[in-house]
Amino acid sequence: MELLLNGRSLGSRPTSRTTKFRASWSVPYQAGVLQAVGYKGNKKVGVAGALGRSPHATKANGRPHHHRRQRPGLELRDR
């Protein structure tokens, strides 16, 4: 999984069944668009994004939801 803030990569983290397909980053607040991009091998399989408007930090959790949809993707949700 790769995390992008305003189109700039903040790095990528491996995910697997062992990690429950989760990855985490520490990201200082910056207004703009935060996107999580999921890959299977070198192929992009999903993109999820959130528009950052709040001056308060939030925790985004990108998880695949293959079990809920026929088409693979990612979701971002606040915790």
N, C-alpha and C positions, 0 to 999 in steps of 0.2 A: 504494500500500500504506500502511496506517495501523498504527501500533504503539500498543497500549494496555497500561498497567501498572495493575493493580487497577481496571480500568474507566476510568482517566483517560488521555486521549489524549496521546501523546508527540509527535504530529505525523504528517504523511503525506509520502511521497516518491513521485515519479513513477517508474514502471518501464516498460520497453519491451523490444523485441528487442535494441536497442542496449545496454541495461544488463544484458542476459541475465535480465530480470525480477527483478533483485536491488536491494535498498535496504539502507542501514545506518544505525544510530543508536548513539550512545554513551549508555549507560544505567547509572547507578550502581546497585549492588545494593540491592534492597528485596524482602523476602519477599512472596510473593503470586502472582498470576496474570499472566503476560505473554502477550498475544495479538497475532497479526498478522492483519490483515483485508485481504483483497484485493478490489479493485473493478475493474469494467469500466465505464467511464463513471461514472455515479452509482450503479450497481447493485452491491450487495455480492455477490461470487461465491464467497467462501471465507473461512473462519476457521480458524486454527490456534492452539493455545495450549499453554503449558507452565507447570507449577506450580513456582515458585521455592522451593527448600528449601536449596540449598547456599550457604554463605557465600562461595564462590569464584565469581568472574566466569566466565560462559560466553559463547560467541558463538553466537547463534541465526541461522540462515540460512533465511529463508522463500522458498521457490521454488514456482512453480506446477508441477504434474505432470500436465498435460493429456495428455502422451504416455503416461502409465502407467495412467490411469483414464479411464473414459468421463465421469465427473462431475468438473468442475474443482474444485480445492481447493488448499490450501497445506500445506506440511510444515515443521516446525522440527527442526533437527538440530544437534548439537554439532559443533564443528570443533576 
